[in-house]
Amino acid sequence: MTELQLQTEFPDYHRDDWQALAEGGLRGAEFDTLISQTEDILTRGPLFDAGNRPVDHASLPRRGAPLLEGRPWHICAAISDADLAFANEQVLADLKGGASAVRITRSGFTRRAEVRRVLEGVHLDLVPLIIAPGSDAAEFVLQMDELTNTPVTLGLDPLGEQPDCPNEWRAFTANAAAIHEAGGTDRLELAGFAATMAETFRRHGPSVHAHMSVLLSLGTDAHLNIVKIRAARRIYTSIANAFGIEDPSLPVHAISSLRMMQNEDAWTNLLRTMSAGFGAVAGGADYVTLRPFTDTPSERRLGNATPFGYRVARNQQLLMMEESHLGQVQDAAYGSYFHERLTEDLAQAAWAKFQQIEGDGGIEPYLMSGAFKADCDNAAKARDNRSDPILGVTLHPSSDMTPPEVRK
């Protein structure tokens, strides 16, 4: 076999050579038509090269969540159904089918016995337990002595009081995903996360680092999901360093967007959740929750997911983990001209907004003054004005698609 001399046997092409060919293919159209922008007005394309890569960039891998047993990330089994018996049956099926963590998203618990009921049969010494921000399950989990040795993420508001719980628990979760669901862009989501973390460190001190996690949203753009997760790690590192933490690590929980889900041709939601999941995995999330494809916002709700819906959500991650082996590379985007450039640009844009929030008094005045709502409303309005195509709704709609089965 002849050895290739990579530095001498291939022509030395440059960006100008590529651009000349691209302009020739445009047949008179302006070159700028190849340039697109994100919702946050970040330029993406048409070509990135070594000149676009930031000078200061670092690998941003996962740090390793508890009880992974060789897996690269935790596949979360979501407990969301109001029917306690069904919820318990479903979480056991998910765990037997390949999930490795339990995430309680359901609210409406009134007794500790109800939490125990949905967890009945779960080997909690082998499975991390995550409480979604806003779920009242956290109150009752704090009363359950049998969870002392379980890795628990309580999901409590980091601006609230620190609870009396085992030191190994992650008591607080910065709920950045709520900003996304309120209409915010990636920049707003990360800026709100940064402002929350700065205030959290001021209130609780540097030791709170050991009790923190973050929940990020996953949209339809896999590459922007990768960029957002990596930018979140960079931002957190900068804030933690400012409070004297030299080597910070932050568990990243990622959940597929509810805002993006459609009730028209709901089968196309499978493409949305798969793209969301790929971004989470390649971006380095530690815990990933993909919603069943029939989950939709309350104003256009289809119904409760069936066991089939949960199974597909679980299997999407298993395909990425066990058949596509997407977790074998620690930080797949590291060194990528495209991802490194957008990670830098998004982090800087979010940091600038974070500084504005800080200058106006911090996260609480931002939330209470109406500025947060105005920012989210303006972002949603701009999104509507863009009128981006929605698969199955405005792009390739189908009038005779059989709707998926749901539980009433």
Secondary structure, DSSP 4 states (H G I P E B T S, - for coil): -PPP-TTTSS----HHHHHHHHHHHTTT--GGGG-EE-TT--EE-S---GGGS-SS---------TT-TT-SSEEEEEE--S-HHHHHHHHHHHHHTT--EEEE------SHHHHHHHTTT--TTTS-EEE-TT-THHHHHTT-GGGTTS-EEEEE-TTSPPPS--TTSEEEEEETHHHHHTT--HHHHHHHHHHHHHHHHHHH-GGGGGGEEEEEEE-S-HHHHHHHHHHHHHHHHHHHHHTT-SS---PEEEEE-STT--STTGGGHHHHHHHHHHHHHHHT-SEEE---TT---GGG---BPPHHHHHHHHHHHHIIIIIS-TTSSTTTTTT-HHHHHHHHHHHHHHHHHHHHHHHTT-HHHHHHSSHHHHHHHHHHHHHHHHT---BTTTBS--SSPPPPP-B-
